[in-house]
Amino acid sequence: MVATASKTTDTETKEAPLTERSVAAAHEAIDNLSARIAKTEKSVRDMVNGSSQNFAEKQEEFKTRMDESVNGVRGYVQENPLMAAGIAFAAGAVVAALMRR
């Protein structure tokens, strides 16, 4: 029985360098993966922040264009009230005709 215990200890000692190398390789792989994930996370966060800023800029630009268009239409209606009424009547007639179908 003592000999068996001795053999187990010798086997454990012989396997320890392999285990240690495996553990070290696993730790190195995890560290490399962690660094790559951190870079990817930073890229995604930067992209999302840029997208939200870009979206806000586009929204503001759209709002400005809409305001300009509305002001232009108001000016046209004030300058040409009969023409505006005729256009509104024609548009209403077209919509009514489309709704009947």
A tleap script that builds the chain and sets N, CA, C and O, in Angstrom:
source leaprc.protein.ff14SB
mol = sequence {
  NMET VAL ALA THR ALA SER LYS THR THR ASP
  THR GLU THR LYS GLU ALA PRO LEU THR GLU
  ARG SER VAL ALA ALA ALA HIE GLU ALA ILE
  ASP ASN LEU SER ALA ARG ILE ALA LYS THR
  GLU LYS SER VAL ARG ASP MET VAL ASN GLY
  SER SER GLN ASN PHE ALA GLU LYS GLN GLU
  GLU PHE LYS THR ARG MET ASP GLU SER VAL
  ASN GLY VAL ARG GLY TYR VAL GLN GLU ASN
  PRO LEU MET ALA ALA GLY ILE ALA PHE ALA
  ALA GLY ALA VAL VAL ALA ALA LEU MET ARG
  CARG
}
set mol.1.N position { 0.807 -1.171 0.000 }
set mol.1.CA position { 0.000 0.000 0.000 }
set mol.1.C position { 0.863 1.252 0.000 }
set mol.1.O position { 0.498 2.252 -0.617 }
set mol.2.N position { 1.946 1.215 0.648 }
set mol.2.CA position { 2.851 2.336 0.700 }
set mol.2.C position { 3.437 2.576 -0.687 }
set mol.2.O position { 3.636 3.724 -1.083 }
set mol.3.N position { 3.709 1.522 -1.417 }
set mol.3.CA position { 4.270 1.645 -2.756 }
set mol.3.C position { 3.274 2.324 -3.682 }
set mol.3.O position { 3.671 3.121 -4.532 }
set mol.4.N position { 1.986 2.025 -3.537 }
set mol.4.CA position { 0.952 2.627 -4.368 }
set mol.4.C position { 0.873 4.127 -4.105 }
set mol.4.O position { 0.753 4.924 -5.035 }
set mol.5.N position { 0.939 4.493 -2.865 }
set mol.5.CA position { 0.894 5.903 -2.515 }
set mol.5.C position { 2.100 6.616 -3.093 }
set mol.5.O position { 2.000 7.760 -3.538 }
set mol.6.N position { 3.231 5.948 -3.089 }
set mol.6.CA position { 4.448 6.537 -3.622 }
set mol.6.C position { 4.322 6.733 -5.125 }
set mol.6.O position { 4.755 7.753 -5.660 }
set mol.7.N position { 3.725 5.747 -5.814 }
set mol.7.CA position { 3.540 5.847 -7.261 }
set mol.7.C position { 2.595 7.007 -7.596 }
set mol.7.O position { 2.833 7.734 -8.561 }
set mol.8.N position { 1.555 7.183 -6.830 }
set mol.8.CA position { 0.606 8.256 -7.066 }
set mol.8.C position { 1.303 9.602 -6.908 }
set mol.8.O position { 1.079 10.514 -7.705 }
set mol.9.N position { 2.137 9.732 -5.897 }
set mol.9.CA position { 2.862 10.975 -5.667 }
set mol.9.C position { 3.819 11.239 -6.819 }
set mol.9.O position { 3.929 12.375 -7.279 }
set mol.10.N position { 4.513 10.205 -7.294 }
set mol.10.CA position { 5.418 10.371 -8.430 }
set mol.10.C position { 4.633 10.783 -9.679 }
set mol.10.O position { 5.086 11.648 -10.428 }
set mol.11.N position { 3.474 10.183 -9.912 }
set mol.11.CA position { 2.648 10.501 -11.076 }
set mol.11.C position { 2.150 11.938 -10.978 }
set mol.11.O position { 2.153 12.674 -11.965 }
set mol.12.N position { 1.721 12.331 -9.778 }
set mol.12.CA position { 1.245 13.699 -9.601 }
set mol.12.C position { 2.369 14.694 -9.867 }
set mol.12.O position { 2.138 15.751 -10.454 }
set mol.13.N position { 3.571 14.363 -9.441 }
set mol.13.CA position { 4.711 15.244 -9.662 }
set mol.13.C position { 5.030 15.330 -11.140 }
set mol.13.O position { 5.344 16.409 -11.642 }
set mol.14.N position { 4.955 14.205 -11.852 }
set mol.14.CA position { 5.247 14.204 -13.284 }
set mol.14.C position { 4.168 14.959 -14.058 }
set mol.14.O position { 4.477 15.611 -15.055 }
set mol.15.N position { 2.912 14.886 -13.621 }
set mol.15.CA position { 1.814 15.549 -14.322 }
set mol.15.C position { 1.730 17.029 -13.961 }
set mol.15.O position { 1.132 17.803 -14.708 }
set mol.16.N position { 2.291 17.430 -12.877 }
set mol.16.CA position { 2.194 18.813 -12.431 }
set mol.16.C position { 2.747 19.801 -13.449 }
set mol.16.O position { 2.099 20.819 -13.692 }
set mol.17.N position { 3.907 19.566 -14.060 }
set mol.17.CA position { 4.385 20.525 -15.062 }
set mol.17.C position { 3.401 20.653 -16.233 }
set mol.17.O position { 3.196 21.755 -16.741 }
set mol.18.N position { 2.803 19.562 -16.658 }
set mol.18.CA position { 1.821 19.598 -17.738 }
set mol.18.C position { 0.587 20.386 -17.296 }
set mol.18.O position { 0.055 21.206 -18.044 }
set mol.19.N position { 0.149 20.122 -16.074 }
set mol.19.CA position { -1.011 20.835 -15.539 }
set mol.19.C position { -0.702 22.314 -15.404 }
set mol.19.O position { -1.516 23.166 -15.759 }
set mol.20.N position { 0.482 22.609 -14.886 }
set mol.20.CA position { 0.865 24.009 -14.728 }
set mol.20.C position { 0.950 24.713 -16.076 }
set mol.20.O position { 0.525 25.861 -16.206 }
set mol.21.N position { 1.498 24.031 -17.079 }
set mol.21.CA position { 1.582 24.635 -18.415 }
set mol.21.C position { 0.184 24.814 -19.002 }
set mol.21.O position { -0.094 25.821 -19.654 }
set mol.22.N position { -0.682 23.849 -18.774 }
set mol.22.CA position { -2.051 23.958 -19.271 }
set mol.22.C position { -2.785 25.109 -18.604 }
set mol.22.O position { -3.489 25.878 -19.258 }
set mol.23.N position { -2.612 25.213 -17.300 }
set mol.23.CA position { -3.259 26.304 -16.555 }
set mol.23.C position { -2.702 27.649 -17.023 }
set mol.23.O position { -3.458 28.601 -17.214 }
set mol.24.N position { -1.397 27.728 -17.204 }
set mol.24.CA position { -0.784 28.976 -17.665 }
set mol.24.C position { -1.281 29.341 -19.062 }
set mol.24.O position { -1.572 30.504 -19.343 }
set mol.25.N position { -1.375 28.334 -19.934 }
set mol.25.CA position { -1.879 28.589 -21.290 }
set mol.25.C position { -3.331 29.036 -21.254 }
set mol.25.O position { -3.729 29.926 -22.004 }
set mol.26.N position { -4.121 28.422 -20.387 }
set mol.26.CA position { -5.524 28.803 -20.263 }
set mol.26.C position { -5.642 30.232 -19.739 }
set mol.26.O position { -6.456 31.012 -20.233 }
set mol.27.N position { -4.832 30.574 -18.743 }
set mol.27.CA position { -4.852 31.940 -18.209 }
set mol.27.C position { -4.447 32.950 -19.290 }
set mol.27.O position { -5.059 34.010 -19.416 }
set mol.28.N position { -3.428 32.618 -20.055 }
set mol.28.CA position { -2.974 33.506 -21.125 }
set mol.28.C position { -4.068 33.676 -22.185 }
set mol.28.O position { -4.307 34.784 -22.666 }
set mol.29.N position { -4.723 32.579 -22.542 }
set mol.29.CA position { -5.808 32.653 -23.529 }
set mol.29.C position { -6.953 33.513 -23.011 }
set mol.29.O position { -7.523 34.313 -23.754 }
set mol.30.N position { -7.286 33.348 -21.746 }
set mol.30.CA position { -8.371 34.138 -21.148 }
set mol.30.C position { -7.982 35.608 -21.092 }
set mol.30.O position { -8.810 36.478 -21.362 }
set mol.31.N position { -6.732 35.895 -20.744 }
set mol.31.CA position { -6.273 37.282 -20.709 }
set mol.31.C position { -6.337 37.918 -22.103 }
set mol.31.O position { -6.782 39.055 -22.256 }
set mol.32.N position { -5.886 37.165 -23.118 }
set mol.32.CA position { -5.943 37.676 -24.492 }
set mol.32.C position { -7.388 37.911 -24.920 }
set mol.32.O position { -7.706 38.936 -25.524 }
set mol.33.N position { -8.251 36.964 -24.607 }
set mol.33.CA position { -9.666 37.087 -24.946 }
set mol.33.C position { -10.284 38.277 -24.224 }
set mol.33.O position { -11.075 39.020 -24.805 }
set mol.34.N position { -9.926 38.454 -22.971 }
set mol.34.CA position { -10.438 39.580 -22.193 }
set mol.34.C position { -10.023 40.905 -22.818 }
set mol.34.O position { -10.827 41.834 -22.889 }
set mol.35.N position { -8.792 41.000 -23.266 }
set mol.35.CA position { -8.313 42.231 -23.902 }
set mol.35.C position { -9.060 42.491 -25.205 }
set mol.35.O position { -9.427 43.629 -25.495 }
set mol.36.N position { -9.286 41.441 -25.992 }
set mol.36.CA position { -10.015 41.592 -27.251 }
set mol.36.C position { -11.463 41.991 -26.997 }
set mol.36.O position { -12.018 42.816 -27.724 }
set mol.37.N position { -12.066 41.421 -25.987 }
set mol.37.CA position { -13.449 41.758 -25.658 }
set mol.37.C position { -13.535 43.211 -25.188 }
set mol.37.O position { -14.480 43.920 -25.532 }
set mol.38.N position { -12.565 43.646 -24.413 }
set mol.38.CA position { -12.558 45.033 -23.944 }
set mol.38.C position { -12.459 45.993 -25.127 }
set mol.38.O position { -13.156 47.007 -25.155 }
set mol.39.N position { -11.602 45.689 -26.106 }
set mol.39.CA position { -11.485 46.530 -27.300 }
set mol.39.C position { -12.797 46.549 -28.076 }
set mol.39.O position { -13.235 47.603 -28.539 }
set mol.40.N position { -13.419 45.383 -28.217 }
set mol.40.CA position { -14.681 45.290 -28.941 }
set mol.40.C position { -15.771 46.067 -28.217 }
set mol.40.O position { -16.557 46.774 -28.848 }
set mol.41.N position { -15.819 45.941 -26.909 }
set mol.41.CA position { -16.814 46.674 -26.121 }
set mol.41.C position { -16.629 48.176 -26.302 }
set mol.41.O position { -17.606 48.908 -26.460 }
set mol.42.N position { -15.381 48.638 -26.280 }
set mol.42.CA position { -15.114 50.071 -26.459 }
set mol.42.C position { -15.573 50.514 -27.843 }
set mol.42.O position { -16.174 51.579 -27.984 }
set mol.43.N position { -15.296 49.707 -28.867 }
set mol.43.CA position { -15.722 50.058 -30.221 }
set mol.43.C position { -17.238 50.163 -30.312 }
set mol.43.O position { -17.766 51.103 -30.906 }
set mol.44.N position { -17.933 49.203 -29.726 }
set mol.44.CA position { -19.395 49.213 -29.759 }
set mol.44.C position { -19.939 50.416 -29.009 }
set mol.44.O position { -20.866 51.073 -29.483 }
set mol.45.N position { -19.378 50.712 -27.850 }
set mol.45.CA position { -19.836 51.868 -27.082 }
set mol.45.C position { -19.603 53.172 -27.857 }
set mol.45.O position { -20.470 54.045 -27.886 }
set mol.46.N position { -18.431 53.296 -28.479 }
set mol.46.CA position { -18.145 54.488 -29.275 }
set mol.46.C position { -19.108 54.613 -30.452 }
set mol.46.O position { -19.582 55.704 -30.769 }
set mol.47.N position { -19.391 53.478 -31.094 }
set mol.47.CA position { -20.297 53.484 -32.233 }
set mol.47.C position { -21.702 53.881 -31.803 }
set mol.47.O position { -22.366 54.659 -32.489 }
set mol.48.N position { -22.158 53.352 -30.676 }
set mol.48.CA position { -23.497 53.685 -30.179 }
set mol.48.C position { -23.566 55.157 -29.804 }
set mol.48.O position { -24.545 55.832 -30.126 }
set mol.49.N position { -22.545 55.663 -29.130 }
set mol.49.CA position { -22.523 57.086 -28.771 }
set mol.49.C position { -22.524 57.954 -30.025 }
set mol.49.O position { -23.232 58.959 -30.084 }
set mol.50.N position { -21.739 57.572 -31.020 }
set mol.50.CA position { -21.708 58.313 -32.278 }
set mol.50.C position { -23.043 58.252 -32.993 }
set mol.50.O position { -23.485 59.241 -33.578 }
set mol.51.N position { -23.686 57.095 -32.948 }
set mol.51.CA position { -24.984 56.953 -33.605 }
set mol.51.C position { -26.038 57.809 -32.929 }
set mol.51.O position { -26.852 58.437 -33.606 }
set mol.52.N position { -26.035 57.844 -31.615 }
set mol.52.CA position { -27.039 58.647 -30.921 }
set mol.52.C position { -26.810 60.127 -31.180 }
set mol.52.O position { -27.767 60.886 -31.331 }
set mol.53.N position { -25.541 60.544 -31.232 }
set mol.53.CA position { -25.248 61.942 -31.546 }
set mol.53.C position { -25.640 62.246 -32.986 }
set mol.53.O position { -26.218 63.295 -33.271 }
set mol.54.N position { -25.323 61.325 -33.894 }
set mol.54.CA position { -25.666 61.492 -35.294 }
set mol.54.C position { -27.181 61.551 -35.455 }
set mol.54.O position { -27.693 62.364 -36.224 }
set mol.55.N position { -27.899 60.696 -34.734 }
set mol.55.CA position { -29.360 60.694 -34.789 }
set mol.55.C position { -29.909 62.022 -34.290 }
set mol.55.O position { -30.828 62.576 -34.893 }
set mol.56.N position { -29.366 62.533 -33.211 }
set mol.56.CA position { -29.821 63.814 -32.663 }
set mol.56.C position { -29.575 64.939 -33.664 }
set mol.56.O position { -30.416 65.822 -33.831 }
set mol.57.N position { -28.415 64.902 -34.333 }
set mol.57.CA position { -28.117 65.923 -35.336 }
set mol.57.C position { -29.088 65.836 -36.507 }
set mol.57.O position { -29.594 66.856 -36.973 }
set mol.58.N position { -29.350 64.618 -36.983 }
set mol.58.CA position { -30.281 64.420 -38.095 }
set mol.58.C position { -31.687 64.849 -37.701 }
set mol.58.O position { -32.406 65.439 -38.506 }
set mol.59.N position { -32.077 64.557 -36.479 }
set mol.59.CA position { -33.399 64.945 -36.000 }
set mol.59.C position { -33.518 66.467 -35.972 }
set mol.59.O position { -34.537 67.023 -36.381 }
set mol.60.N position { -32.492 67.123 -35.496 }
set mol.60.CA position { -32.501 68.588 -35.449 }
set mol.60.C position { -32.537 69.172 -36.862 }
set mol.60.O position { -33.242 70.148 -37.117 }
set mol.61.N position { -31.781 68.579 -37.769 }
set mol.61.CA position { -31.772 69.034 -39.157 }
set mol.61.C position { -33.156 68.861 -39.797 }
set mol.61.O position { -33.633 69.744 -40.510 }
set mol.62.N position { -33.787 67.723 -39.535 }
set mol.62.CA position { -35.130 67.465 -40.056 }
set mol.62.C position { -36.129 68.475 -39.499 }
set mol.62.O position { -36.976 68.995 -40.226 }
set mol.63.N position { -36.019 68.740 -38.216 }
set mol.63.CA position { -36.914 69.706 -37.570 }
set mol.63.C position { -36.751 71.087 -38.200 }
set mol.63.O position { -37.739 71.777 -38.452 }
set mol.64.N position { -35.516 71.485 -38.453 }
set mol.64.CA position { -35.243 72.782 -39.071 }
set mol.64.C position { -35.838 72.846 -40.475 }
set mol.64.O position { -36.451 73.845 -40.849 }
set mol.65.N position { -35.655 71.778 -41.249 }
set mol.65.CA position { -36.206 71.749 -42.609 }
set mol.65.C position { -37.732 71.794 -42.588 }
set mol.65.O position { -38.348 72.465 -43.415 }
set mol.66.N position { -38.335 71.082 -41.647 }
set mol.66.CA position { -39.797 71.107 -41.540 }
set mol.66.C position { -40.281 72.505 -41.201 }
set mol.66.O position { -41.248 72.986 -41.793 }
set mol.67.N position { -39.629 73.156 -40.266 }
set mol.67.CA position { -40.011 74.530 -39.902 }
set mol.67.C position { -39.893 75.462 -41.103 }
set mol.67.O position { -40.768 76.297 -41.331 }
set mol.68.N position { -38.808 75.320 -41.875 }
set mol.68.CA position { -38.618 76.148 -43.060 }
set mol.68.C position { -39.719 75.884 -44.088 }
set mol.68.O position { -40.236 76.815 -44.706 }
set mol.69.N position { -40.072 74.604 -44.266 }
set mol.69.CA position { -41.123 74.251 -45.226 }
set mol.69.C position { -42.470 74.819 -44.788 }
set mol.69.O position { -43.201 75.389 -45.598 }
set mol.70.N position { -42.795 74.663 -43.513 }
set mol.70.CA position { -44.062 75.183 -42.991 }
set mol.70.C position { -44.115 76.700 -43.149 }
set mol.70.O position { -45.146 77.249 -43.537 }
set mol.71.N position { -43.023 77.370 -42.854 }
set mol.71.CA position { -42.978 78.826 -43.016 }
set mol.71.C position { -43.131 79.219 -44.479 }
set mol.71.O position { -43.782 80.217 -44.789 }
set mol.72.N position { -42.535 78.441 -45.378 }
set mol.72.CA position { -42.670 78.710 -46.810 }
set mol.72.C position { -44.105 78.554 -47.279 }
set mol.72.O position { -44.605 79.376 -48.047 }
set mol.73.N position { -44.770 77.496 -46.817 }
set mol.73.CA position { -46.173 77.271 -47.188 }
set mol.73.C position { -47.049 78.382 -46.621 }
set mol.73.O position { -47.941 78.877 -47.309 }
set mol.74.N position { -46.809 78.772 -45.393 }
set mol.74.CA position { -47.587 79.871 -44.791 }
set mol.74.C position { -47.431 81.153 -45.603 }
set mol.74.O position { -48.407 81.862 -45.847 }
set mol.75.N position { -46.220 81.441 -46.012 }
set mol.75.CA position { -45.966 82.636 -46.824 }
set mol.75.C position { -46.697 82.561 -48.151 }
set mol.75.O position { -47.282 83.546 -48.601 }
set mol.76.N position { -46.664 81.373 -48.789 }
set mol.76.CA position { -47.361 81.201 -50.072 }
set mol.76.C position { -48.861 81.382 -49.899 }
set mol.76.O position { -49.504 82.028 -50.727 }
set mol.77.N position { -49.427 80.823 -48.839 }
set mol.77.CA position { -50.864 80.933 -48.589 }
set mol.77.C position { -51.243 82.387 -48.336 }
set mol.77.O position { -52.290 82.840 -48.799 }
set mol.78.N position { -50.428 83.106 -47.628 }
set mol.78.CA position { -50.724 84.520 -47.360 }
set mol.78.C position { -50.636 85.362 -48.630 }
set mol.78.O position { -51.400 86.313 -48.797 }
set mol.79.N position { -49.712 85.019 -49.523 }
set mol.79.CA position { -49.556 85.772 -50.764 }
set mol.79.C position { -50.615 85.393 -51.803 }
set mol.79.O position { -51.039 86.243 -52.586 }
set mol.80.N position { -51.044 84.133 -51.819 }
set mol.80.CA position { -51.977 83.626 -52.824 }
set mol.80.C position { -53.111 82.849 -52.147 }
set mol.80.O position { -53.151 81.624 -52.263 }
set mol.81.N position { -54.013 83.503 -51.460 }
set mol.81.CA position { -55.047 82.780 -50.725 }
set mol.81.C position { -56.016 82.016 -51.627 }
set mol.81.O position { -56.418 80.907 -51.275 }
set mol.82.N position { -56.400 82.565 -52.766 }
set mol.82.CA position { -57.327 81.858 -53.654 }
set mol.82.C position { -56.670 80.624 -54.265 }
set mol.82.O position { -57.292 79.567 -54.371 }
set mol.83.N position { -55.430 80.763 -54.659 }
set mol.83.CA position { -54.707 79.621 -55.234 }
set mol.83.C position { -54.558 78.530 -54.177 }
set mol.83.O position { -54.714 77.350 -54.493 }
set mol.84.N position { -54.263 78.887 -52.951 }
set mol.84.CA position { -54.121 77.915 -51.867 }
set mol.84.C position { -55.446 77.195 -51.620 }
set mol.84.O position { -55.463 75.985 -51.399 }
set mol.85.N position { -56.565 77.942 -51.658 }
set mol.85.CA position { -57.881 77.319 -51.468 }
set mol.85.C position { -58.177 76.357 -52.609 }
set mol.85.O position { -58.721 75.276 -52.381 }
set mol.86.N position { -57.827 76.736 -53.832 }
set mol.86.CA position { -58.049 75.856 -54.984 }
set mol.86.C position { -57.216 74.582 -54.882 }
set mol.86.O position { -57.701 73.494 -55.192 }
set mol.87.N position { -55.978 74.714 -54.450 }
set mol.87.CA position { -55.111 73.536 -54.283 }
set mol.87.C position { -55.662 72.634 -53.186 }
set mol.87.O position { -55.670 71.412 -53.336 }
set mol.88.N position { -56.120 73.218 -52.094 }
set mol.88.CA position { -56.680 72.423 -51.004 }
set mol.88.C position { -57.940 71.693 -51.467 }
set mol.88.O position { -58.151 70.529 -51.125 }
set mol.89.N position { -58.783 72.388 -52.252 }
set mol.89.CA position { -60.003 71.757 -52.763 }
set mol.89.C position { -59.654 70.588 -53.680 }
set mol.89.O position { -60.247 69.516 -53.565 }
set mol.90.N position { -58.696 70.785 -54.593 }
set mol.90.CA position { -58.292 69.728 -55.520 }
set mol.90.C position { -57.698 68.537 -54.766 }
set mol.90.O position { -57.986 67.386 -55.095 }
set mol.91.N position { -56.889 68.808 -53.778 }
set mol.91.CA position { -56.296 67.717 -52.990 }
set mol.91.C position { -57.385 66.947 -52.251 }
set mol.91.O position { -57.334 65.719 -52.176 }
set mol.92.N position { -58.372 67.662 -51.704 }
set mol.92.CA position { -59.486 66.998 -51.029 }
set mol.92.C position { -60.298 66.145 -51.979 }
set mol.92.O position { -60.725 65.047 -51.622 }
set mol.93.N position { -60.518 66.646 -53.204 }
set mol.93.CA position { -61.268 65.877 -54.191 }
set mol.93.C position { -60.519 64.597 -54.574 }
set mol.93.O position { -61.133 63.540 -54.724 }
set mol.94.N position { -59.211 64.690 -54.731 }
set mol.94.CA position { -58.403 63.508 -55.067 }
set mol.94.C position { -58.464 62.487 -53.939 }
set mol.94.O position { -58.639 61.294 -54.189 }
set mol.95.N position { -58.321 62.941 -52.716 }
set mol.95.CA position { -58.362 62.028 -51.564 }
set mol.95.C position { -59.738 61.379 -51.463 }
set mol.95.O position { -59.830 60.182 -51.193 }
set mol.96.N position { -60.806 62.138 -51.672 }
set mol.96.CA position { -62.158 61.591 -51.619 }
set mol.96.C position { -62.364 60.550 -52.707 }
set mol.96.O position { -62.985 59.515 -52.466 }
set mol.97.N position { -61.849 60.814 -53.904 }
set mol.97.CA position { -61.997 59.859 -55.009 }
set mol.97.C position { -61.244 58.565 -54.690 }
set mol.97.O position { -61.730 57.472 -54.980 }
set mol.98.N position { -60.079 58.693 -54.105 }
set mol.98.CA position { -59.298 57.500 -53.745 }
set mol.98.C position { -59.969 56.707 -52.623 }
set mol.98.O position { -59.877 55.480 -52.591 }
set mol.99.N position { -60.632 57.391 -51.717 }
set mol.99.CA position { -61.287 56.729 -50.584 }
set mol.99.C position { -62.525 55.939 -51.048 }
set mol.99.O position { -62.870 54.919 -50.452 }
set mol.100.N position { -63.177 56.408 -52.097 }
set mol.100.CA position { -64.378 55.721 -52.604 }
set mol.100.C position { -64.025 54.375 -53.195 }
set mol.100.O position { -64.826 53.444 -53.119 }
set mol.101.N position { -62.884 54.250 -53.763 }
set mol.101.CA position { -62.500 52.986 -54.428 }
set mol.101.C position { -62.245 51.947 -53.446 }
set mol.101.O position { -61.912 50.820 -53.812 }
savepdb mol mol.pdb
quit
